């Protein structure tokens, strides 16, 4: 018996990175898997998940579009019968100095990272409330609990996810729904590689790597393992928690080798 046997997990941002890793890890533990992303999932973690999971349902959709979210959640409920776990992993990078940041760029980051978490939760929660149980795992960032030069919109969005999580944990605990948030350090994902792919960012990348006390960047599976714990019944007394999974990034500073 797997740790999620008999459960249905719904993951956003599921086509790659942390979302895809969560889908595969949950499938390995017996969950039926549903995913949503702007683009279709192909190959890699999803092919492996499909071979393991008792049911797989993947839909394309934008977490900024409430009507589409409603359609996807209804389709998942109809096909798989219930939703026991929600992982809000959809996210985008962005930022800049506030006096130079265009409103449209601010809105884009906040709409995907924060509003998207709210909208998907809004549509999944009625399913969980009707069941009398559920676990929501939001994916924020270490940049949601401390500042980062030029982070502005990204940090604001992820800080909002952290506090939204705490409020949701209070609001739904007595209804049997737990809500927690993971704050990853810098994880080697396609989004991370796209941000740090330029020659000009290589020096900064090395400084960020060194800021992790373990001396390396994280892997998506390491976030998925933490999400698995929070999603499972092993975390039955855990709600409202902000969990850094960051290789010691937020532990403090190292000034010597």
N, C-alpha and C positions, 0 to 999 in steps of 0.2 A: 504493500500500500504506500503510495506517495503522499507527501505532505499536503498536496492539494487535490487528492483524489475526490471525484464527485463534484468539484467546484468548477465554475466558469469564470475565466479572467478576461477582462476587456482592457486592451492597452492602446493608448493613443501614441502618435509618433512612432508607430510600430514597424516602419519599413526598414529601419537601420538603427545603429547605435544602441543606446540604452534600452529603447523600446523593444527592438528586435531581440536583444539579449534576455530581457524579461520574458518575452513570449516563449523563447526556447527553454529557459530555465523552468518556467511554470509548467510547460508541457512535459518536461522530464520528471516533474513531480506529480503528474497525473491529471492536470487541469485540462479542460476544454478551453481553447484559445480563440478569442476574437480580437481583431486589430483594426485600427483605422489610421490612415495617413493620407497626405496629399497625393502621394504616388504609390503605385502598386508595389507590394513586396514581392521580390523575386530572388530566388536562390538563397544561399547562406543559411542563416538561422531559421528562416521561415520554412524552407524545404525540410530542414531537420525537425522542426516542430510538427509539421504536417505528418511526418512518419511516426511521431510519438503520441500525438494528442488524440483523444477519442472524438474530437470534433474541432474543425478549424473554420473560422469565418473571417474573411478580410474584406473590408469595404474602403473605398477611397472617399475622402471627405476633408473639409477644412474646419478646424476647431473654432474658427471665427464665425461660422455660418450655423446659426441655431436650428434652422429648418432641417438642414442636412444632418446635423447631430441627432435630432429627433428621429429621423428616418433610420439612421444607422443603429441607434439603440433599440428601436422597435424591431429591426431585422435580427439583431443579435438575440433579443428576448424570444422572438418567434422561433428562431432556428435552434437555439441552445437551451431555451426554457427558463433561464435565470441569469443573473449576474452577481457573482459573489465577491469578485475583486475588480477594482478599477485602478489602473495605473495611468496617471496623467503625466505622460512623458513628452508630449509634443512641445517643441520649443524652438526658438530662433535666437541667434546672437544679434547684438547691436549695442549702440552706445555713442558716446562722444561728449564733448564739453557742452553743457546746457545752453550757453549763449550762442553756440554754433549748430545746434541740433534742430533739424527741421521737424515741425510738428508731425508730418506724415510718417517720419521715421520713428519718432517716439510712439505714435499711435500703433504702428505695425508691431513693434516689440511688445508693448503692453497688451495689445489685442490677442496675440498668439499665446504669450506666456501666462498672463494673468486672467484675462477674460476667457481664454480657451479653457483653462482649468475650471473656472466657474461654470461655463456653459455645459461642458461635458458632465460635470458633477451634478448640475441641475437636472439633467435628463436621466442620469443613472440612479440617483438617490431614490426616486419613487419606486423603482424596482426593488432596491434593497430594503426600503421601508416596508413594502408589502410583504417581503420575506421575513422581516424582523431580524436581519443580519446582513453584514457586509463589511468589507475592508477597503478603504480608499488609501492609495499610496501616491502622494504627489511628489514630483521630482522638481526640486528647486536648484540651489547651487550654494557653494560657500560664499558666492557673491551676493546671496540673499541675506547673509548674516554678518557680513563685514564689507567695507568699501573696497573698491579697486579703481585705480586711476582711469578716468574716462568711462567708467561703467554706466553712469547715469540711468538710461532707460532699462538696460538689462538688470542692473542691481535693484532698481525700483520694482521691476516686475517680479523678480524672484523673492525679494523681501515681502512683497504683497502675498505671494503664494505661501510663504512661511506663516504669516499672521492669519491668512484665510484658513489655513489648516487648523490652527488652534481654535478659531471660532467654530469651524465645522465639527471639530471634536467635541466641543461643549454642546453644540446644538443637537447632535445626533447620538450621543453616547447612550442615553436612556432608551433609545430606539434600537439598540443593538448594532449600530454602525460605528466602526472605529476609523479614525482618520489620522494619518501620520505623514510626515514629509521627510524625504531624504535630501541632504545637501551634498552633492558630489563635489569633490575637488576637480581638478582638470583631468578629464577622461579622454582617452584616445579614441575619438569618434570621428565620423566624416565631417561633422560640424566643426569640431576642434581643428582638424587638419585643414579645413578650408580657411579658417581664421588665421592660422599660423603657417600658411603655405608660402608666404612671401619672404624673400631674402631679408627684407628690412625687419622682420619680426623674429628672426632666429635668435638674436641676443636676448630679447625679452623672453622668448620661449625657454631658454636655458635658465634664466633667473627664476621663472615661475616653477620650473621643474625642481630647482634647488629649494624653493620655498616649501615644498612637501618634505616633511621630515624623513620619509622613507626614500627620498631621493629619486623618485620616478613619477610618471603620470599613471593614473589608474586605467583599468580595463573595464569595458561595459559589463562583463560578467561579474565583476566585483560589486557593482551597484545592483545588478540583478539578484545576487545572493542576499543582499540586505533587504531588497524588496520582497523576496520570497519569505523571509522571516516575518516581516510586518504583515504580509498577506495571509500567512498561515495561522492556524489555531494556536501555534506555539507562542504567538504574541497576543493572546486573548486578553491580557491585562495591560496592553500597551495602546494608548491613544493620546493624541495631542503632542506627540514627541517630534522634535526636530533633530534628526540623526545625521551628523556629518559623517560621510564616508570619503575621507579626503587625504589619506596618507599622512596625517599630522599637519595639514596645511593651516588649520585654525588653532593648533596647539600653542603656537608661539613662534618666536623667531630664532634663527640660528645665525650667529655672527662669526663662528669659526668653522673650519672644516671638520 
